[in-house]
Amino acid sequence: MLKPRSSLQIKKSVIFALVLREARSRFGDRRMGASWTLLEPIAHLLILSVAFSLIRGSTVAGIDYPVFVLVGLAPFLLFRNTALRLMNSPKENRSLFAYKQIKPLDTYIARVLVEFSISASAYAILVFGFAWYGFDMSIKAPIEWMLTILLGVLFSFGLGMLLSLIAHAMPSSALFLRMMFFPLYFLSGVLIPAAYLPHAMLPVLLLNPFLHLLELIRGEIFPHYVTVDGISVHYVIAFTLVLLFVSLGTYRVRRLHLISSKNG
């Protein structure tokens, strides 16, 4: 006789199964699928790091420019890709909602776990590669750095949920929401320090949580990096909590619409 399982055990099994399904769909059935899943972000990071170092020079703010770009671009891509993956989750997993154990929130969590694992693996490979080449890849405050990364993932989770609910209610907005991330490359200090951004625009630019996250990450990695005035972890925490409150509240209102096969 099978022992009855608790709700928590069922939820863990559901999320684990969804993670395996998501990983298989990302990696494909062949070895090359898994290789390309890792090689794509590595190539993206490596090409941009080298290209912009050739354009701007070898250093910026006393830091090797490829390293400067890598430690900003890698978390930005993690946060962006997490939000965009979550935005498409209800539509791509709609057939699974016929099973009463599977909820849209479970697919969100599974996608975050898979995206984080892929990004962490790609970043680790690049860090070892850069260190082997001779760059200093040490981290000044590793615990604070990891906590900031997790805060960014939590922020991206809330943002991705909200974007998915908007895209589900207004499918025509999906393209606009995707294109919204393109200017953030330049407005979030991914390629240059925030101190190099126009000072007259800083009060407006500081409304962007991505800028705070990347500046905090660089300040926790580089020993002598000075963040601009106004950068605050408390702002990101408050923004994330409000975003999660709005996203989860909206999700609760619209969860039946997400499950319905007539929507999305």
N, C-alpha and C positions, 0 to 999 in steps of 0.2 A: 504494500500500500504506500502510495506516494505521500510524503509529508507535505502538508500545506505550507506555502511560502508566504512571507509577509509582503506588504506592498513595497517596502524598500528593496527586498530581494528581487521582486519582479521588475522594479524600475532599473536596478543595476543590470539585470540580464538583458532588458530591452536596449539600454544604452550601449552595452557591450556588443550586442548583435548589430546595432546600427553603426557602431564604429567600424566593425569588420566589414560591413556592407559598403560603407563610405570609402574605406581604405581600398577595397577591391575595385570599386568603380573609379577611384582616382589612379590606382596603380595599373589597372588592366590585368588581363590574364597572363601576360607575358612578362619576362624579366625586363625587357626594354621599357615597359610601361612604368615600372617602379624606378628604373634608372632615370627616365626622362622627368618624372615627377620631382626628383631631387636636382637633376641637372638644370632644369629650367630656371628656378630661382637662383641657383648658383651662378649660372651664366648671366642672368639679369644683373645681379649684384656686382659680379666681377667686371662686366663690360662697362657699366656705368661708373664704377669706381675708377677704373683705368682711364676711361674717356675723359671724365671731368678733371682728373689729375693732370692729364696732358693739356687741357684747356686752361686751367687756372694756375697750374704750377704744382710743385711737389709738396708744399705745406700750406696750411691755413691755420691761423691763430696758434702757430708753433706746433701743429700736429700734422703728421703725414696725411696728405689729403685722401689717399685710398682708404686709410683706416677711419678718417673722419666721416667719409661717405658711408662706409660699411656699417658703422655703429648707429648711424641715423636711418639709413635706407632699409636695413634689415627689419627693425621693429616697425617702421612705417608700413612696409609691405605686409608684415604679419597682421597689423591692425586693419589695414585696408582690405586685404584678402579675406580676413575673418568676417568683416561686415558684409562684403559682397557675396560671399558664400552663403551666409545666413539669409541674405535678401532673396536668394533663389530657392531656398530650402523647401518652403511649402509647395511650390509648383513641382519641383523635381521629385518630391517624396509623397505626392498626393495619393498614389495607389496604396501606400502603406497604412494610410489612416483608416482603411477598412477594418483593420485589426484594432479592437477596442483598447488593447494594452499600449498601443503606440500613439503618442500625442505629438503635435508639432513641436512642443518644447523639447521633447527628447531628441528630435532630429537637429535642433539648434545646438544642443549640448554635444552631440556626437560630432558635428561638423567643426565645432571649436576645438575639440580634442584632436581631431585628425589634422586640422590646419596648423595647430600649435606644434604638433609632433614633426610635421614636414618642415616647417620653418626653423625649428630648433635644430633639426638634423642638418639642414643646408647651412645654417649659420655656424654650427660647430665645425663643419668641414672647411668652410672659408677661414675661420679663425685659425685652425691648425695650419692651413695653407699659407696664410699671411705670416704667421709666426715662423714657419719653416723658411719663408723667404727673407726673414730678418726684421719684420715689423714688430714693435712692442704692442702686444695684445693683452697686457695685464689690465685688471680692473681695480680701480681705487677702492670702491665700496661695493663688493659683490652682493651682499645681502640686500642693501638698498636698491641696487640695480635690478635684482630678481623681483623684488616687491613692486618696483615701478613697471616692469614688464607685465606682471600679473594684473596690476591696476589697468594698464592699457588694454589687455585682453578682455577684462571685465567691461571696460568702456566700449570696446568694439562689439562685445556680445550684446549690450544694450542698444547700441547704434544699429547693429545688423538686424535685431528683432524689430526695431521701429521701422527700418527701411523695408523689411519684408512685409510688414503690415500695410505700409503705404503702397508698395508695389502691388500687393494683392488687391487692395481696394481700388487702385488706379493703375492698371497694367501699363498704360501709356507713359507713366512716369519713370519706368525702369531705366530707360536709356539716359534720361536726364540725371537720375540718381547716380548712375555709373560715371557719367562725365563730370559730375561734381567733384570727384576725387582727383581729377587731373590738375587743376590749379593748386590743390593742396600740396603737390610736390614742391612748389615754389613758395607757398605761403606758410609752410610748416617748418622751414629751416632744414629740409632734408639735405640739400646740396651746399648750403652756406650757413655759417653761424647766425643766430637771430640778431646778433649785434650788427651784422652787415645789412640787415633789412632797413628800409627807410624809417628813420626814427619818428617822422611825423605820423606814420601809419601804425606804429607799435601799439597804441591803445586799442585800435581795432583788431590788429593781428593777434593780440593777446587774448581775444575772445575764443580763439581756436585752441581746443584742448590738445590737438596733435602737437602744436608748437611747444606747449608746456611739457608734454611727455618726452619729446626728443631732446629738449634742453636739459631736462632732469636726468635723462639717461646719459647724455654726454658729460654732464657734471659729475655723475657717479662713476664714470669710466676714466676720464682724463684727470690727472692730478691737478693741473693748473688751469683747467677750463673754467671761465667765469661766465655764468649765465646772466642774461639781461635782467634788469630790474622788472619786477612784476611776475616773474615765473614762480609758480606756487603749486606744490603738491596738493594743498588744501582745496584749491580751485578745481583741480581734476577730480578729486574725491567727491566734492559737492556736485559737480557736473554729472559724474557717473551715477551717483545715487539718485539724482533727479531723473536722469535718463532711464535708469532701471525701473523707477517707480512708474514713469509714463509708459514705458514699453510693456512691462508686465501687466499694468492696469488695462492698457489697450488690448493686449493679447487675451486677457480674461474675457473682455467684452466680445472679441471677434473670433474666439477659438473655434466656435461651431461653424463659422463661415470658412475658416481655414480647412476644416475637416471635410466640408461638403464637397462632393465631386462636381458640383455645378459651378464652383468658384475656382479661381486661380488658373 
